[in-house]
């Protein structure tokens, strides 16, 4: 995979995620809507089902791009941390796609059954939605997604060092990763956590775009990325 293609995928992932998130926020009040009663969530979903389904499909596509991005970025350095980063990035893509795919694949059925005249069918649909939300959404998509996305970012920062840009680039990546990781504390229902996680993803999107621009501007990655830390430090001096 070429550096140019990797850069294009980095930008695409950031743009698609932010566009989808914005649309979902406008038509579905996402993610705040998830704090509402199940009946209200499913009713809101039904009211704008097409737009919401497309929005989550685009969000899932953005998450899926993490897999080829991880492979492309993995070719920028032979550092041990980068060898770990590649499978971690692919795993981050997989868990997030699994979590997000429930919206276009499962929720339409839950929403339809929840309005059934048969009380048992309606109750089963609501319970199934809650189960899918907790397992596929909270545990797999969100918790694993936060951990793996943050881990991939930090591993890439360590592997590349200053070969792409100065300390500011590493700092931006590291700060965004820590804030994204804070999302694992979301079950504590503290407003500051949700805000920190949101800011983390905004910064992470900026980091992806900046990463892409740097790749397009620099034809080759400095050899120091593959050098031991001591040698790299000596070269900097």
Secondary structure, DSSP 8 states (H G I E B T S, - for coil): --HHHHHHHHHHHHHHHHHHHHHHHHHH-TTGGGGS-HHHHHHHHHHTHHHHHHHHHHHHHHHHHHHHHHHHHHTT---HHHHHHHHHHHHHHHHHHHHHHHIIIIIHHHHHHTT-SSHHHHHHHHHHHHHHIIIIIIIIIIIIHHHHHHHHHHHHHHHHTTSSS-HHHHHHHHHHHHHHHGGGGGGG--HHHHHHHHHHHHHHHHHHHHHHHHHHH-SS--GGGGS-HHHHHHHH-
